[in-house]
Amino acid sequence: MAGGYVNFVARGASTDQILDFLRSSGRTAYVAEAAADVIVFDKQCEEMDEREICDLAVELSAVGGCPVLGVCVFSDDILRYWLAANGAIQDQYNSSPGYFDSNATTVAPPTPANVDVLCKAFGSSLTSEVASVLAKTIEAEDCYAFESERHASLAALLTISATVVWNTYSNIAERDFTDRQEPPRLKHVP
């Protein structure tokens, strides 16, 4: 998929539970294990449909009994995330909420994230650092030129594998890991 990616990180989930759920739901996905995380690269979510991404994050959190961070980077211009736990959305974030507003005369700042909830879900004490990463605007002197860079910073602060940055179902299926880390221990759900 050119210009963007979608994936999910389930912290502390059972890989077998996630695989069983994906199979029984008729989904097509790659699943990787990295430290305490199960990472899902779902084919259907590559369409970047917000409802589909949100729903899958909620379902994975219910099945896995764990927090799930669903991330969508659109055209490297927008970072969106949905944090789900216990089968419900706990937080969501949009780095550029006015991106598609053709009538906007100014650049809208990122939507505020609930960094306390996010950091607690992923066992991070770095709330001020996470807040700084998520609050940077395009006008900031030290802004992110690309939203994949913001995602990489966020992943590092939450101790999420760097394999989530720029990886999605299609590039894994095509074995295209140019400028990407190959996810470890990949399993395919047909």
Rosetta silent file (secondary structure, phi, psi, omega in degrees, C-alpha in Angstrom):
SEQUENCE: MAGGYVNFVARGASTDQILDFLRSSGRTAYVAEAAADVIVFDKQCEEMDEREICDLAVELSAVGGCPVLGVCVFSDDILRYWLAANGAIQDQYNSSPGYFDSNATTVAPPTPANVDVLCKAFGSSLTSEVASVLAKTIEAEDCYAFESERHASLAALLTISATVVWNTYSNIAERDFTDRQEPPRLKHVP
SCORE:     score description
SCORE:     0.000 S_00000001
   1 L     0.000  120.218 -178.754    0.000    0.000    0.000 S_00000001
   2 L   -79.931  133.104  170.722    1.625    3.250   -1.082 S_00000001
   3 L    84.259    6.234  178.537    1.605    6.155    1.294 S_00000001
   4 E  -177.795  175.469  179.996    0.233    4.590    4.441 S_00000001
   5 E  -161.664  160.133  177.972   -0.281    1.629    6.695 S_00000001
   6 E  -138.338  136.174  171.807   -2.539    0.108    9.327 S_00000001
   7 E  -159.154  171.145 -175.014   -1.710   -2.333   12.114 S_00000001
   8 E  -131.827  139.977  176.085   -2.694   -3.340   15.629 S_00000001
   9 E  -119.641  118.317  177.764   -0.649   -4.044   18.747 S_00000001
  10 E  -104.842  107.934 -175.986   -2.219   -6.256   21.410 S_00000001
  11 E   -82.231  115.452  175.704   -0.154   -5.940   24.607 S_00000001
  12 L    84.727   11.324 -179.467   -0.081   -9.166   26.598 S_00000001
  13 L   -78.967  159.367  171.520   -2.477  -11.126   24.394 S_00000001
  14 L   -83.663  125.226  179.073   -2.255  -14.824   23.667 S_00000001
  15 H   -58.515  -41.572 -179.065   -1.156  -15.309   20.074 S_00000001
  16 H   -63.100  -41.047  177.712   -3.319  -18.413   19.802 S_00000001
  17 H   -61.233  -44.056 -179.478   -6.427  -16.539   20.980 S_00000001
  18 H   -64.689  -45.718  179.253   -5.823  -13.783   18.433 S_00000001
  19 H   -61.177  -44.826  179.140   -5.188  -16.289   15.630 S_00000001
  20 H   -60.311  -43.404  179.002   -8.319  -18.278   16.530 S_00000001
  21 H   -62.233  -47.273 -178.652  -10.425  -15.103   16.543 S_00000001
  22 H   -61.318  -41.868  178.283   -9.079  -13.942   13.178 S_00000001
  23 H   -63.828  -48.352 -176.860   -9.728  -17.372   11.634 S_00000001
  24 H   -67.895  -22.239  177.843  -13.244  -17.666   13.056 S_00000001
  25 L   -88.091   -4.090  179.551  -14.034  -14.141   11.852 S_00000001
  26 L    72.140   25.581 -178.771  -12.940  -14.987    8.311 S_00000001
  27 L   -87.802  157.365  173.772  -10.244  -12.321    8.308 S_00000001
  28 L  -113.496  124.008 -174.369   -7.044  -12.385    6.284 S_00000001
  29 E  -159.346  161.380  164.761   -4.032  -11.175    8.237 S_00000001
  30 E  -106.390  143.844  179.264   -0.427  -11.607    9.187 S_00000001
  31 E  -128.293  134.038  179.256    0.313  -11.938   12.874 S_00000001
  32 E  -126.217  153.244  174.268    3.699  -11.386   14.489 S_00000001
  33 E  -112.298  132.096  177.463    4.993  -11.823   18.015 S_00000001
  34 E  -145.730  107.857 -177.642    7.393   -9.262   19.450 S_00000001
  35 L    55.859 -122.416 -177.465    8.213   -9.339   23.167 S_00000001
  36 L   -87.315    5.967 -172.900    4.904   -8.906   25.065 S_00000001
  37 E  -110.935  145.970  166.574    2.998   -7.903   21.944 S_00000001
  38 E  -109.359  124.488 -176.739    0.957   -9.639   19.298 S_00000001
  39 E  -109.473  129.275 -177.387    0.957   -7.498   16.152 S_00000001
  40 E  -114.735  128.727  176.137   -1.837   -7.851   13.605 S_00000001
  41 E  -115.454   95.203 -171.438   -1.570   -6.701    9.999 S_00000001
  42 E   -93.124  131.084 -177.880   -5.142   -7.063    8.706 S_00000001
  43 L   -65.215  -46.088 -176.608   -5.856   -7.034    4.969 S_00000001
  44 H   -62.783  -33.351 -178.274   -9.385   -5.600    5.184 S_00000001
  45 H   -73.092  -11.980  177.339   -8.235   -2.673    7.321 S_00000001
  46 H   -62.197  -17.222  175.925   -5.850   -1.518    4.589 S_00000001
  47 H   -68.769  -10.422  177.621   -8.827    0.306    3.094 S_00000001
  48 L    62.563   32.553  174.868   -8.297    2.704    6.028 S_00000001
  49 L   -78.701  118.237 -175.368  -11.957    2.720    6.958 S_00000001
  50 H   -54.979  -45.445 -178.371  -12.118    4.301   10.410 S_00000001
  51 H   -62.539  -42.418  179.897  -15.078    2.186   11.540 S_00000001
  52 H   -62.841  -44.042 -179.752  -13.390   -1.048   10.436 S_00000001
  53 H   -65.152  -46.847  179.989  -10.146   -0.182   12.252 S_00000001
  54 H   -60.761  -46.764 -179.240  -11.984    0.900   15.401 S_00000001
  55 H   -61.556  -42.576 -179.275  -14.187   -2.221   15.398 S_00000001
  56 H   -67.539  -39.231  176.979  -11.249   -4.585   14.984 S_00000001
  57 H   -59.287  -44.798  179.273   -9.325   -2.886   17.807 S_00000001
  58 H   -62.482  -47.262 -178.980  -12.365   -3.288   20.084 S_00000001
  59 H   -63.056  -43.613  179.183  -12.867   -6.942   19.085 S_00000001
  60 H   -63.246  -37.920  179.959   -9.186   -7.804   19.561 S_00000001
  61 H   -67.859  -35.778  178.606   -9.181   -6.179   23.008 S_00000001
  62 H   -69.643  -45.644 -178.848  -12.241   -8.170   24.055 S_00000001
  63 H   -67.730  -44.001 -176.660  -10.875  -11.474   22.742 S_00000001
  64 H   -82.240  -13.621 -177.366   -7.354  -10.936   24.031 S_00000001
  65 L    59.663   40.457 -173.013   -8.401   -9.419   27.353 S_00000001
  66 L  -151.219  166.271  173.259   -5.748   -6.772   26.810 S_00000001
  67 L   -72.611  144.143  178.352   -5.176   -3.250   25.529 S_00000001
  68 E  -131.310  130.234  176.305   -4.982   -2.906   21.749 S_00000001
  69 E  -108.795  110.621  175.005   -3.593    0.060   19.862 S_00000001
  70 E   -94.330  126.563 -175.859   -4.916    0.295   16.305 S_00000001
  71 E  -123.287  137.646  173.942   -2.842    2.693   14.202 S_00000001
  72 E  -130.359  122.897  172.644   -3.463    4.185   10.771 S_00000001
  73 E  -111.021  116.145 -177.405   -0.933    6.410    9.036 S_00000001
  74 E  -100.779  119.842  174.044   -2.500    8.025    5.967 S_00000001
  75 L    52.862   21.788 -176.719   -0.206    9.282    3.221 S_00000001
  76 L    58.535   17.458  179.212    2.428    9.914    5.931 S_00000001
  77 L  -109.125  -20.585 -177.361    0.431   13.105    6.678 S_00000001
  78 E  -135.233  132.402  169.574   -1.942   11.851    9.391 S_00000001
  79 E  -110.674  121.566  174.539   -1.412    9.562   12.363 S_00000001
  80 E  -118.731  143.925  169.341   -4.618    8.195   13.863 S_00000001
  81 E  -140.338  156.000  175.074   -4.908    5.763   16.699 S_00000001
  82 E  -131.184  119.322  176.347   -7.642    3.992   18.612 S_00000001
  83 E   -99.164  120.725  179.004   -6.838    2.525   22.006 S_00000001
  84 E  -117.603  146.762  173.483   -9.239   -0.233   23.017 S_00000001
  85 E  -153.599  144.204  179.015   -9.417   -2.236   26.237 S_00000001
  86 L    53.804   34.617  176.070  -12.062   -4.553   27.650 S_00000001
  87 L    75.354   21.227  179.193  -14.010   -4.376   24.405 S_00000001
  88 E  -146.516  151.627  175.953  -14.377   -0.580   24.332 S_00000001
  89 E   -72.483  128.912 -179.887  -12.521    2.439   22.970 S_00000001
  90 E  -103.562  -26.475 -177.115  -10.574    4.137   25.763 S_00000001
  91 E  -163.826  153.163  171.836   -8.839    6.863   23.758 S_00000001
  92 E  -147.073  158.694 -172.296   -8.366    8.079   20.207 S_00000001
  93 E  -147.258  146.126  176.182   -6.035   10.526   18.534 S_00000001
  94 E  -140.840  118.306 -177.536   -5.722   12.379   15.238 S_00000001
  95 L   -72.095  -18.999 -176.923   -2.543   14.315   14.426 S_00000001
  96 L  -146.636   72.246 -172.890   -4.294   16.415   11.783 S_00000001
  97 L   -63.204  -21.850  179.792   -8.057   16.614   12.392 S_00000001
  98 L   -97.353   11.306 -173.070   -8.623   19.282    9.739 S_00000001
  99 L   -54.007  -41.021 -176.274   -6.680   17.509    6.994 S_00000001
 100 L   -95.626    7.458 -179.813   -9.722   16.847    4.800 S_00000001
 101 L   -89.166  100.695 -177.535  -11.433   20.202    5.506 S_00000001
 102 L   -69.831  -14.958  179.227  -11.038   22.176    2.286 S_00000001
 103 L   -93.001   -3.702 -177.978  -12.541   25.256    3.976 S_00000001
 104 L   -66.746  135.511  178.459   -9.991   25.376    6.796 S_00000001
 105 L  -103.226  -13.302  176.258   -7.952   28.569    6.879 S_00000001
 106 L  -133.077  162.974  177.918   -5.562   27.380    9.614 S_00000001
 107 L   -84.619  122.156  179.228   -3.980   24.075   10.514 S_00000001
 108 L   -73.571  140.358  176.761   -5.854   22.457   13.376 S_00000001
 109 L   -70.852  162.961  177.335   -3.693   21.138   16.216 S_00000001
 110 L   -58.017  150.013  174.433   -3.736   17.419   16.995 S_00000001
 111 L   -66.258  140.595  179.994   -6.688   16.156   19.000 S_00000001
 112 L   -64.193  135.692  176.903   -5.678   15.850   22.641 S_00000001
 113 L   -99.137  151.669  173.825   -4.760   12.317   23.630 S_00000001
 114 L   -90.355   84.006 -173.466   -5.364   10.837   27.046 S_00000001
 115 H   -66.083  -28.399  177.188   -1.698   10.015   27.601 S_00000001
 116 H   -62.978  -45.303  179.927   -2.295    8.764   31.143 S_00000001
 117 H   -66.007  -45.082 -179.934   -4.672    6.091   29.835 S_00000001
 118 H   -61.472  -49.372 -178.101   -2.392    5.240   26.894 S_00000001
 119 H   -65.599  -40.105  178.077    0.758    4.976   29.001 S_00000001
 120 H   -62.104  -43.388 -179.424   -0.960    2.952   31.714 S_00000001
 121 H   -60.147  -34.268 -176.870   -2.318    0.514   29.109 S_00000001
 122 L  -106.695   12.895  173.045    1.188   -0.059   27.726 S_00000001
 123 L    66.207   32.549 -179.075    3.041    0.057   31.047 S_00000001
 124 L  -107.247  138.234  175.647    4.975    3.236   30.302 S_00000001
 125 L   -97.849    6.207 -173.330    5.874    5.880   32.875 S_00000001
 126 L   -92.375   50.090 -174.852    6.939    8.326   30.147 S_00000001
 127 H   -62.732  -40.275 -179.198    3.710   10.333   30.063 S_00000001
 128 H   -67.917  -36.666  178.218    5.328   13.734   29.517 S_00000001
 129 H   -67.746  -42.622  177.793    7.448   12.397   26.646 S_00000001
 130 H   -63.132  -43.697  178.253    4.426   10.718   25.042 S_00000001
 131 H   -58.723  -41.566  179.348    2.415   13.936   25.480 S_00000001
 132 H   -63.304  -44.286  179.452    5.182   15.905   23.773 S_00000001
 133 H   -60.504  -45.192 -174.708    5.297   13.509   20.805 S_00000001
 134 H   -77.403  -22.166 -176.505    1.534   13.633   20.319 S_00000001
 135 H   -88.399  -14.698 -176.492    1.163   17.402   20.801 S_00000001
 136 L   -59.826  132.993  177.721    3.681   18.574   18.200 S_00000001
 137 L  -102.128  167.568 -179.623    2.073   20.577   15.433 S_00000001
 138 L   -64.556  -23.869  179.553    3.235   21.038   11.882 S_00000001
 139 L   -83.696  -11.745 -177.493    4.289   24.590   12.781 S_00000001
 140 L   -64.610  144.858 -179.532    6.552   23.472   15.638 S_00000001
 141 L   -60.344  -36.900 -179.114   10.257   24.006   15.126 S_00000001
 142 L  -105.556   36.495 -177.003   10.943   20.375   15.982 S_00000001
 143 L   -68.804  166.866  175.917    7.865   18.998   14.197 S_00000001
 144 L   -87.711  126.827  177.333    7.692   15.650   12.481 S_00000001
 145 L   -70.122  -31.171 -179.515    8.154   15.898    8.722 S_00000001
 146 L  -134.335  142.852 -177.702    6.349   12.574    8.364 S_00000001
 147 H   -70.346  -20.875  173.528    3.778   10.948   10.606 S_00000001
 148 H   -64.452  -29.581  176.002    5.623    7.633   10.420 S_00000001
 149 H   -67.825  -41.808  176.730    8.374    9.426   12.384 S_00000001
 150 H   -62.048  -43.546  179.144    5.845   10.405   15.057 S_00000001
 151 H   -61.190  -42.382  178.915    4.615    6.796   15.107 S_00000001
 152 H   -61.907  -41.660  177.883    8.177    5.515   15.510 S_00000001
 153 H   -63.913  -44.724  178.964    8.743    7.877   18.449 S_00000001
 154 H   -62.200  -46.245 -179.907    5.474    6.824   20.071 S_00000001
 155 H   -58.715  -43.465 -179.931    6.237    3.127   19.564 S_00000001
 156 H   -62.129  -42.513 -179.016    9.661    3.507   21.172 S_00000001
 157 H   -68.038  -26.679  179.645    8.206    5.280   24.224 S_00000001
 158 L   -98.075    9.590 -176.253    5.593    2.537   24.642 S_00000001
 159 L    51.253   45.532  173.993    8.192   -0.233   24.053 S_00000001
 160 L   -99.287  139.245 -179.170    6.392   -1.401   20.923 S_00000001
 161 L   -54.540  139.007  177.152    8.498   -3.104   18.257 S_00000001
 162 H   -64.934  -10.353  179.364    9.726   -0.822   15.474 S_00000001
 163 H   -66.365  -13.218  178.726    8.323   -3.384   13.024 S_00000001
 164 H   -74.776  -22.886 -176.933    4.956   -1.614   13.272 S_00000001
 165 L   -77.762  120.327  177.973    6.303    1.426   11.421 S_00000001
 166 L    72.158    3.956  176.203    5.548    1.224    7.687 S_00000001
 167 L   -98.010  138.683  177.412    4.466   -2.419    7.780 S_00000001
 168 L  -148.161  172.807 -175.247    1.027   -3.434    6.589 S_00000001
 169 H   -52.998  -49.415 -173.650   -0.555   -6.563    5.154 S_00000001
 170 H   -61.410  -46.069 -177.664    0.363   -5.851    1.505 S_00000001
 171 H   -67.978  -31.179  176.647    4.054   -5.182    1.940 S_00000001
 172 H   -68.963  -44.268  178.831    4.379   -8.322    4.072 S_00000001
 173 H   -59.736  -35.676 -179.582    2.506  -10.401    1.479 S_00000001
 174 L   -86.943   -1.017 -177.431    4.831   -9.036   -1.213 S_00000001
 175 L    56.096   36.639  179.217    7.887   -9.606    1.039 S_00000001
 176 L   -97.831   99.321  179.397    8.788   -5.943    0.527 S_00000001
 177 L  -114.070   27.528  175.230   10.830   -4.884    3.533 S_00000001
 178 L   -62.245  126.196 -179.636   12.693   -2.027    1.840 S_00000001
 179 L    60.258   22.789  178.780   13.233    0.618    4.531 S_00000001
 180 L  -137.469  155.433  171.023   11.259   -1.525    7.005 S_00000001
 181 L   -88.716  136.681  177.113   12.045   -4.099    9.642 S_00000001
 182 L   -73.824  128.355  178.611   10.646   -7.529    8.912 S_00000001
 183 L   -62.729  142.095 -178.791    8.213   -8.537   11.671 S_00000001
 184 L   -79.143  152.894  172.452    9.408  -11.540   13.702 S_00000001
 185 L    46.871   55.618 -178.768    7.711  -14.940   13.805 S_00000001
 186 L   -72.852  138.436  172.742    5.086  -14.180   11.172 S_00000001
 187 E  -127.793  143.208 -178.924    2.014  -16.355   10.863 S_00000001
 188 E  -107.247  135.895  174.123   -0.554  -16.034    8.096 S_00000001
 189 E  -110.287  109.411 -178.099   -4.303  -16.313    8.576 S_00000001
 190 L   -74.163    0.000    0.000   -5.890  -17.124    5.228 S_00000001
